[in-house]
Amino acid sequence: MQNLTKWIMDSEASRHFCANKELRIDFEDVADGQCVCMGNSSAAVVKSQGNVLLKFTSEKILSLSNILFVHSLRKI
């Protein structure tokens, strides 16, 4: 089962990814066939791209831009 509330830091990532569609705002579908390569040599399909709002317990909000929505994103 996937934990949609956790974020995983990856200092070597070239893009930011999100698997939780409830965090998405202003997202647009991407062209069919766009994929990202993962560190384990697998590929994941990108569904859409846009912005994400992160709401902290301190009630501050952080907006992240150009986030890729990858539904099949998993930590192994």
N, C-alpha and C positions, 0 to 999 in steps of 0.2 A: 504494500500500500504506500502511496506517495504522500509525503508531508508537504502541504502547500503553504505552510506558514514559515518554513525555514528558508534562509538564504545561505548559499554556499559561496565563500570567497575564493576567487581564483585569480591570483595576481598575474598569471600568464595568459589569461583569456583576451582575445582580440575584440570581443563583443560581450554585451550583457544579455542574459537570457532570463525568461520568466516562464513558469509553467502554470501559474495561477491566473486564470482569466478574469477573476474578480478584481484584480489590482489594475487592470488595463484601462486606459483612457485614450481617446483619440487614436485608436488603432485602425490600420488599413490592411487588407489582405495583400499578401505578396504573390509574386508570380509562381505558378505551379512548378514544382521541381527544385525550388531553392532549398538547399540543405546546409547544415553546419557539420563540420567534422569534430568529433569528440576526442579526448585524450586517449581513449581505449581503441581508437581506430574505427569506431562505428560512426554512422551518419544519422542525423535527426532532421526531420522535415520542419521547415519554418512555416508556420501558419499565417502570421501577421507581424506587423512592426508598428511601434508607437511609443507612447509614454506610460509610465507607471508612477503612481503615488504611493509612497511608503509613509504610513502613519505610526509614529512612535508613541510609547506609553507616556512620554513627556508632553504629548499633544502637538509636537512639532511635525511638520510634513516635509518630506523630501521628494522632489520630482526628478525622475530619471528619464532621459530622452533616448530615442532610437533603440528601444529594447525590443529584442526578438522574442515572440511568443512561440515556444517550442513545447507542445503538449506532451511529447514523449520524454521530456527531460527527466533523468533519474540520476541519483547518486549511487555509485556501485562501490 
